[in-house]
Structure formats: structure tokens, C-alpha cells
Amino acid sequence: MAQFGMPRRMPGHARANAPAEVNWRRGLFRVWLLLSAAWIMGWILYFLVYGIQVGFQNISGLLAIPVLLLGPPIVLLVLGWATGWAFRGFRPDHGDRGDDS
């Protein structure tokens, strides 16, 4: 008879209570994508409403839009990359002999 539903054990795991491995890099990148999309969509809606109600009077307002839309998500991505780089510095080197010479 065919099996339906969730399997009782994960294939390839020796223990059923073993902690699941988490891919932090992929997960945090996806969170960044969602937050960036929400940021950009929110500001685009604001600018659409502002453009309909008041209108842009000069070119400086239009030039600030790409900086406001893309600046914070890019800064957040670079900050996340730099934080990961800093924390990777705490990992022990596997090529060391274990002495301080």
C-alpha cells in the first residue's frame, strides 16, 4: 500500500531528535528580499499618491526617488554581508597546528 502524509523519520538521519541544520545565509537573504520589496512598494505607493495629489514641481524631487527607494536596501545588504564577514572571523582555522608560534 502506498504511503500518504508525512514520513515518520527523515531519510538519512541517524537520530530522530537530531537538530535540523539551518541555512542562515539563504534564510536571511530571503528575509532581506521581502523587507526590500516591502520598502520599495511602500514608497512607490506613497510617491504615486503624492504625485497625483500635489505633483512634482522640480527635477530634484524626481532625482531623490531612486536614492530613497534603493539606498536603504543596498545599505542593509552590505551591512548584513559585513556582519557575516565579521562573525566568520571568529571561526577557528582548521589548518592551524594549535600552537601560537
C-alpha positions as CSV (number, residue, x, y, z in Angstrom):
1,M,0.0,0.0,0.0
2,A,1.3,3.5,-0.8
3,Q,2.4,5.9,1.9
4,F,0.5,9.1,2.3
5,G,1.2,12.1,4.6
6,M,4.4,13.0,6.4
7,P,7.1,10.4,6.9
8,R,7.8,9.4,10.5
9,R,11.6,9.7,10.1
10,M,13.7,11.9,7.9
11,P,15.7,9.8,5.5
12,G,19.4,9.9,6.1
13,H,19.2,11.0,9.7
14,A,20.5,8.5,12.3
15,R,18.6,10.1,15.2
16,A,15.1,11.3,15.2
17,N,15.8,14.0,17.7
18,A,18.8,15.5,15.9
19,P,18.6,19.2,15.5
20,A,17.8,20.4,11.9
21,E,20.5,22.3,10.1
22,V,19.6,25.8,9.2
23,N,21.0,27.7,6.2
24,W,21.3,31.1,7.7
25,R,22.7,32.7,4.6
26,R,19.8,31.7,2.4
27,G,17.2,32.4,5.0
28,L,18.5,35.9,5.8
29,F,18.8,36.7,2.1
30,R,15.2,35.8,1.6
31,V,14.2,38.0,4.6
32,W,16.2,40.8,3.1
33,L,14.4,40.3,-0.2
34,L,11.0,40.5,1.5
35,L,11.9,43.6,3.5
36,S,13.4,45.3,0.5
37,A,10.3,44.6,-1.6
38,A,8.0,45.9,1.1
39,W,10.2,49.1,1.5
40,I,10.2,49.8,-2.2
41,M,6.5,49.0,-2.7
42,G,5.5,51.2,0.3
43,W,7.5,54.2,-1.1
44,I,6.2,53.7,-4.6
45,L,2.6,53.8,-3.3
46,Y,3.5,57.0,-1.4
47,F,5.0,58.6,-4.4
48,L,2.1,57.7,-6.6
49,V,-0.4,59.2,-4.2
50,Y,1.9,62.3,-3.7
51,G,2.3,62.7,-7.5
52,I,-1.5,62.5,-8.1
53,Q,-2.3,65.0,-5.2
54,V,0.4,67.5,-5.4
55,G,2.7,66.7,-8.3
56,F,6.4,67.0,-8.5
57,Q,7.4,70.7,-9.0
58,N,11.1,70.3,-9.8
59,I,13.6,67.7,-11.0
60,S,15.4,67.4,-7.6
61,G,12.3,65.6,-6.3
62,L,12.5,63.1,-9.1
63,L,16.2,62.5,-8.6
64,A,15.8,61.7,-5.0
65,I,13.4,58.9,-5.6
66,P,15.9,56.2,-6.8
67,V,18.2,57.0,-3.8
68,L,15.3,56.7,-1.4
69,L,14.0,53.5,-3.0
70,L,17.2,51.6,-3.5
71,G,19.6,53.2,-1.0
72,P,18.4,51.6,2.3
73,P,18.0,48.1,0.9
74,I,21.5,48.2,-0.6
75,V,23.0,49.5,2.7
76,L,21.1,46.8,4.6
77,L,22.6,44.1,2.2
78,V,26.1,45.5,2.6
79,L,25.7,45.7,6.4
80,G,24.4,42.1,6.5
81,W,27.4,40.9,4.4
82,A,29.8,42.8,6.6
83,T,28.3,41.3,9.8
84,G,28.6,37.8,8.3
85,W,32.2,38.5,7.4
86,A,32.9,39.7,10.9
87,F,31.4,36.7,12.6
88,R,33.2,34.3,10.2
89,G,36.4,35.8,11.7
90,F,35.6,34.1,15.0
91,R,35.7,30.6,13.4
92,P,38.8,28.6,14.3
93,D,41.2,27.9,11.4
94,H,41.3,24.2,10.5
95,G,44.8,24.5,9.1
96,D,46.4,25.7,12.3
97,R,48.5,23.3,14.4
98,G,47.0,24.7,17.6
99,D,50.1,26.4,18.9
100,D,50.8,30.2,19.0
101,S,54.1,30.1,17.1
